[in-house]
Amino acid sequence: MKKYIVEILGNAVEKIENITDYITEDSITNALNWYEDTTKKIRSLDSMPERCPSADENPYFDFEVPC
C-alpha cells in the first residue's frame, strides 16, 4: 500500500491545541479522547488520503472545506 506524507501546518496544530484546551475546561478526559481521536484520524491520512473528500460546500469558499 502506498504511503503519503501528511504535513500538519502550524495553524492547524494551534487550532487543535486551542480546541483541546477549550474541551479541557469541562472535562480533561473528553479533551484527551478528542485529541487522541483527532490525531489518529490525521495520521490515517498517510494511507487513506481520499477517505475525507471535499465537502459539497467547497465551491463557495476560497479554501478547501473537508467533509
N, C-alpha and C positions, 0 to 999 in steps of 0.2 A: 504494500500500500504506500502510495506517495505521501510524503510528509511536507508540510508547508511551514514557513516561518511566520509566527504570529508575533507582531510587534504591538505592544501596548504603549500608546503615546502618553506623555506626561500628563496632559489634561485629563485623559481617561483615568489614569491612576489617581489623580487628585479627586475626581468625581466619585470614584469607588470609595476612597477613604472618607470623603465627606458624607456619603450615604451611610457607610458603616458607623461613623460617629453619631449620625442622627438616630439610627436604629438603636444604638447603644444607650441612648437616653431613656428608652423604655425597657430594653432587655439586652443584656450582654449576650445571652445565649442565642437570641434571634439574630443579633448582629453577626456573631461568629458563623451561624448557619448560613445566613445570606451571603456573607463574604466567601465562605468556602464553596458554596454552590455556584456563585458567580464566577469565581476564578477557575473552577473546574470546567464550566461551560466555555470560558475563554480558551483554556488550554486545549479543549477538544477540537477547536477550530483548526489545529495543525493537521488533522487527518480528515476532517469533515467540514471544509470551509463553506460549502454550499448549503449546509443544514439550516442556515439562517439567512434567507434571501432578503432583498429589499422589500419594504412594506409597500402596499398599494398606494400610499400617500406620497411616496418618494418623488414623483414628478413635480410636486408642489413646493419643494424645498431646494435650497442651494447646496444642501449636504445630503448624504445618504441616510435614510431612515431605515434601520433594520426592523425586521418583523418582531 
